[in-house]
């Protein structure tokens, strides 16, 4: 049973499915309204890290729109959207009923008033730029920041969390209730998973209790196709690198070992629009 995330709902609304090729994604973008194009670019920016067809599609869209990156494209689309609305308002004003000149005995000199766009041009341009910046963060909910941890490295104005490569897998260190806990990064999993013994140890310390932190029972399909039962709990907090994230859902499954913990994307996405760079063993964070 797969959890449906907000990202899945947004993908379905704009018809961006996993099966689409890069060219098909560009086709959806070309047919979309100006408002939907802005939302599509935001979604593609997130999906490009885990689905290659979306990474390829983003490059094609940049060539189509003749821009270098997403921020410039969203700024361009926002400006076009605003200008179209302003022109529409001006046309409606122009079509309004004009007074009959014969009704006036004296001729009154006509005064050409400046258009709405001319009067507010500076405000419109500044607003479009501000909207473009905000739209880059409309998917990921900002989380609280925390003092940097030793697992974060800052170099050349770049903040990232270091990953460890072992046997073809990527591992990441976290702190939960002051205890160093290592997870294997799994970009294909939506939920973070731990063992029953780990849950019991956190209950024994008083960090967790069933009345306050137990959420529900559910079932998951694991890698070998087997369907297993799990309890879903909510960690009050977790430290990953320089970030302290809150209300982290974990699935507790019997039969997994302490060295087999998985860190899913629902937890990674709490890091404020992270960029996963598996080739260089790091997760880039926004400053």
MODAFEN-V929383 format. One record per pair of residues at least 12 apart in sequence whose ideal C-beta (glycine too) atoms are under 10 Angstrom apart, sorted by the first residue. I is the first residue (numbers start at 0). GAP is how many residues later the second one is. If there is no record, write none. Layout:
i & gap
I & GAP
I & GAP
This chain:
i & gap
0 & 217
0 & 218
0 & 219
0 & 220
0 & 226
0 & 229
1 & 188
1 & 189
1 & 218
1 & 219
2 & 187
2 & 188
2 & 215
2 & 217
2 & 229
2 & 246
2 & 248
2 & 261
2 & 263
3 & 186
4 & 185
4 & 186
4 & 260
4 & 261
4 & 264
5 & 133
5 & 134
5 & 135
5 & 263
6 & 36
6 & 39
6 & 40
6 & 132
6 & 133
6 & 183
6 & 258
6 & 259
6 & 262
7 & 182
9 & 29
9 & 30
9 & 32
9 & 33
9 & 36
9 & 128
9 & 129
10 & 29
10 & 32
10 & 35
10 & 36
12 & 23
12 & 26
12 & 30
13 & 14
13 & 15
13 & 18
13 & 22
13 & 23
13 & 25
13 & 26
13 & 28
13 & 29
13 & 30
14 & 13
14 & 16
14 & 17
14 & 21
14 & 25
15 & 12
15 & 13
15 & 23
15 & 24
15 & 27
15 & 28
15 & 31
15 & 35
15 & 38
15 & 41
17 & 29
17 & 32
17 & 33
17 & 35
17 & 36
18 & 34
19 & 31
19 & 33
19 & 34
19 & 37
20 & 32
20 & 35
20 & 36
21 & 30
21 & 31
21 & 32
21 & 33
21 & 34
21 & 35
21 & 36
21 & 37
21 & 38
21 & 39
22 & 30
22 & 33
22 & 34
22 & 37
23 & 29
23 & 33
24 & 15
24 & 18
24 & 19
24 & 22
24 & 26
24 & 28
24 & 29
24 & 31
24 & 32
24 & 33
24 & 35
24 & 36
25 & 30
25 & 31
25 & 32
25 & 33
25 & 34
25 & 35
25 & 37
25 & 38
26 & 30
27 & 12
27 & 29
28 & 12
28 & 15
28 & 28
28 & 29
28 & 31
28 & 32
28 & 35
28 & 36
29 & 31
29 & 34
32 & 48
33 & 43
33 & 44
33 & 46
33 & 47
33 & 48
33 & 50
33 & 51
34 & 42
34 & 43
34 & 46
36 & 24
36 & 28
36 & 36
36 & 37
36 & 40
36 & 43
36 & 44
37 & 35
37 & 36
37 & 39
37 & 40
37 & 43
37 & 93
37 & 94
37 & 97
37 & 100
38 & 96
38 & 99
38 & 100
39 & 17
39 & 21
39 & 37
40 & 17
40 & 20
40 & 21
40 & 24
40 & 29
40 & 30
40 & 32
40 & 33
40 & 36
40 & 94
40 & 95
41 & 28
41 & 32
41 & 93
41 & 94
41 & 95
41 & 96
41 & 97
41 & 98
42 & 95
42 & 96
43 & 13
43 & 14
43 & 17
43 & 26
44 & 13
44 & 24
44 & 25
44 & 26
44 & 28
44 & 29
44 & 90
44 & 91
44 & 94
44 & 228
44 & 230
45 & 93
45 & 94
45 & 219
45 & 223
45 & 227
45 & 228
45 & 229
47 & 22
47 & 227
48 & 138
48 & 216
48 & 219
48 & 225
48 & 226
48 & 227
48 & 228
48 & 229
48 & 234
49 & 137
49 & 138
49 & 215
49 & 226
50 & 136
57 & 12
57 & 15
60 & 12
64 & 12
69 & 62
69 & 65
69 & 66
70 & 58
70 & 61
70 & 62
70 & 64
70 & 65
71 & 60
72 & 59
73 & 54
73 & 55
73 & 57
73 & 58
73 & 59
73 & 60
73 & 61
73 & 62
74 & 50
74 & 53
74 & 54
74 & 55
74 & 56
74 & 57
74 & 58
74 & 60
75 & 52
75 & 56
76 & 51
76 & 54
76 & 55
76 & 58
77 & 49
77 & 50
77 & 51
77 & 52
77 & 53
77 & 54
77 & 55
77 & 56
77 & 57
78 & 45
78 & 46
78 & 48
78 & 49
78 & 50
78 & 52
78 & 53
79 & 48
80 & 47
80 & 50
81 & 35
81 & 42
81 & 43
81 & 45
81 & 46
81 & 49
82 & 34
82 & 41
82 & 42
82 & 45
84 & 39
85 & 29
85 & 30
85 & 31
85 & 34
85 & 35
85 & 38
86 & 28
86 & 29
86 & 30
88 & 26
88 & 27
88 & 28
89 & 25
89 & 26
89 & 27
89 & 28
92 & 20
92 & 22
92 & 23
93 & 21
135 & 137
135 & 150
136 & 135
136 & 136
136 & 149
138 & 130
138 & 134
139 & 129
139 & 130
139 & 131
139 & 132
139 & 133
139 & 134
139 & 146
140 & 128
140 & 129
140 & 131
140 & 132
141 & 128
141 & 130
141 & 131
141 & 144
142 & 100
142 & 101
142 & 102
142 & 103
142 & 104
142 & 126
142 & 127
142 & 128
142 & 129
143 & 93
143 & 99
143 & 100
143 & 101
143 & 102
143 & 126
143 & 128
144 & 97
144 & 98
144 & 99
144 & 127
144 & 140
145 & 29
145 & 91
145 & 93
145 & 94
145 & 95
145 & 96
145 & 97
145 & 98
145 & 99
146 & 92
146 & 95
146 & 97
147 & 93
147 & 94
147 & 95
148 & 12
148 & 24
148 & 25
148 & 26
148 & 90
148 & 91
148 & 92
148 & 93
148 & 94
148 & 95
149 & 12
149 & 23
149 & 91
149 & 92
150 & 12
150 & 13
150 & 21
150 & 22
150 & 23
150 & 24
150 & 29
150 & 88
150 & 89
150 & 90
150 & 91
151 & 88
151 & 89
151 & 90
151 & 91
151 & 130
151 & 131
151 & 133
152 & 88
152 & 89
152 & 129
153 & 88
153 & 131
153 & 133
156 & 130
157 & 124
157 & 126
157 & 127
157 & 129
158 & 82
158 & 83
158 & 84
158 & 123
158 & 124
158 & 125
158 & 126
158 & 127
158 & 128
159 & 81
159 & 82
159 & 114
159 & 115
159 & 117
159 & 120
159 & 121
159 & 122
159 & 123
159 & 124
159 & 125
160 & 12
160 & 13
160 & 79
160 & 80
160 & 81
160 & 82
160 & 107
160 & 110
160 & 113
160 & 115
160 & 120
160 & 121
160 & 122
160 & 123
160 & 124
161 & 79
161 & 118
161 & 119
161 & 120
161 & 121
162 & 22
162 & 113
162 & 114
162 & 115
162 & 117
162 & 118
162 & 119
162 & 120
163 & 18
163 & 20
163 & 21
163 & 117
164 & 113
164 & 116
165 & 18
166 & 17
168 & 15
168 & 16
168 & 17
169 & 13
169 & 14
169 & 15
169 & 16
169 & 17
169 & 93
169 & 106
169 & 108
169 & 111
169 & 112
169 & 113
170 & 12
170 & 13
170 & 14
170 & 88
170 & 90
170 & 92
170 & 110
171 & 12
171 & 13
171 & 68
171 & 69
171 & 89
171 & 91
171 & 95
171 & 96
171 & 109
171 & 110
171 & 111
172 & 66
172 & 67
172 & 68
173 & 18
173 & 61
173 & 64
173 & 65
173 & 66
173 & 67
173 & 71
173 & 74
173 & 87
173 & 89
173 & 93
174 & 62
174 & 63
174 & 64
174 & 65
174 & 66
174 & 69
175 & 18
175 & 22
175 & 26
175 & 31
175 & 32
175 & 59
175 & 60
175 & 61
175 & 62
175 & 63
175 & 64
175 & 72
175 & 74
176 & 24
176 & 25
176 & 28
176 & 29
176 & 30
176 & 31
176 & 58
176 & 59
176 & 60
176 & 61
176 & 62
177 & 27
177 & 29
177 & 61
178 & 19
178 & 22
178 & 23
178 & 26
178 & 28
179 & 59
180 & 13
180 & 17
180 & 21
180 & 57
180 & 58
180 & 77
180 & 80
180 & 82
181 & 76
181 & 77
181 & 79
181 & 81
182 & 55
182 & 57
182 & 76
182 & 77
182 & 78
182 & 79
182 & 80
182 & 81
182 & 84
183 & 75
183 & 76
183 & 77
183 & 78
183 & 79
184 & 77
184 & 78
184 & 79
184 & 80
184 & 82
184 & 83
184 & 91
184 & 93
184 & 98
185 & 37
185 & 75
185 & 76
185 & 77
185 & 78
185 & 79
185 & 82
186 & 76
186 & 77
186 & 78
186 & 81
186 & 89
186 & 91
187 & 35
187 & 74
187 & 76
187 & 77
188 & 31
188 & 33
188 & 34
188 & 62
188 & 73
188 & 74
188 & 75
188 & 76
188 & 77
188 & 78
188 & 79
189 & 30
189 & 59
189 & 61
189 & 74
189 & 75
189 & 76
189 & 77
189 & 79
190 & 27
190 & 29
190 & 39
190 & 41
190 & 58
190 & 59
190 & 60
190 & 62
190 & 71
190 & 72
190 & 73
190 & 74
190 & 75
190 & 76
191 & 43
191 & 46
191 & 56
191 & 57
191 & 58
191 & 59
191 & 69
191 & 70
191 & 71
191 & 72
191 & 73
191 & 74
191 & 75
191 & 76
192 & 27
192 & 29
192 & 35
192 & 37
192 & 57
192 & 58
192 & 59
192 & 60
192 & 63
192 & 67
192 & 68
192 & 69
192 & 70
192 & 71
193 & 39
193 & 41
193 & 56
193 & 57
193 & 58
193 & 59
193 & 62
193 & 64
193 & 66
193 & 67
193 & 68
193 & 69
194 & 57
194 & 58
194 & 59
194 & 60
194 & 61
194 & 62
194 & 63
194 & 64
194 & 65
194 & 66
195 & 34
195 & 35
195 & 56
195 & 57
195 & 58
195 & 59
195 & 60
196 & 55
196 & 57
196 & 59
196 & 60
196 & 61
197 & 52
197 & 54
197 & 58
197 & 59
197 & 60
197 & 63
198 & 14
198 & 15
198 & 32
198 & 34
198 & 51
198 & 53
198 & 54
199 & 52
200 & 57
201 & 31
201 & 33
201 & 48
202 & 30
206 & 28
206 & 29
206 & 30
207 & 25
207 & 26
207 & 27
207 & 28
207 & 42
208 & 24
209 & 21
209 & 23
211 & 21
211 & 22
211 & 24
212 & 19
212 & 20
212 & 21
212 & 22
212 & 23
212 & 34
212 & 37
213 & 17
213 & 18
213 & 19
213 & 20
213 & 38
214 & 16
214 & 17
214 & 18
214 & 19
214 & 34
214 & 35
214 & 36
215 & 14
215 & 15
215 & 16
215 & 17
215 & 33
216 & 12
216 & 13
216 & 14
216 & 15
217 & 12
217 & 13
217 & 14
217 & 33
219 & 12
219 & 31
219 & 33
221 & 31
221 & 33
221 & 34
221 & 40
222 & 39
225 & 29
227 & 23
227 & 25
227 & 26
227 & 27
227 & 28
228 & 22
228 & 24
228 & 25
229 & 20
229 & 21
229 & 22
229 & 23
229 & 24
229 & 26
230 & 19
230 & 20
230 & 21
230 & 22
230 & 23
231 & 17
231 & 18
231 & 19
231 & 20
232 & 15
232 & 16
232 & 17
232 & 18
232 & 19
233 & 12
233 & 13
233 & 14
233 & 15
233 & 16
234 & 12
234 & 13
234 & 14
234 & 15
234 & 32
235 & 12
237 & 12
237 & 25
237 & 29
237 & 32
239 & 23
239 & 27
239 & 28
239 & 30
239 & 31
239 & 34
239 & 43
239 & 45
240 & 30
240 & 33
240 & 41
240 & 42
240 & 44
241 & 29
241 & 43
242 & 27
242 & 28
242 & 29
242 & 31
242 & 42
243 & 26
244 & 22
244 & 23
244 & 24
244 & 25
244 & 26
244 & 27
245 & 24
246 & 23
247 & 15
247 & 18
247 & 19
247 & 22
248 & 15
248 & 17
248 & 18
249 & 12
249 & 13
249 & 14
249 & 16
249 & 17
250 & 13
250 & 15
267 & 15
270 & 12
270 & 13
270 & 14
270 & 15
271 & 13
271 & 14
271 & 15
272 & 12
272 & 13
273 & 12
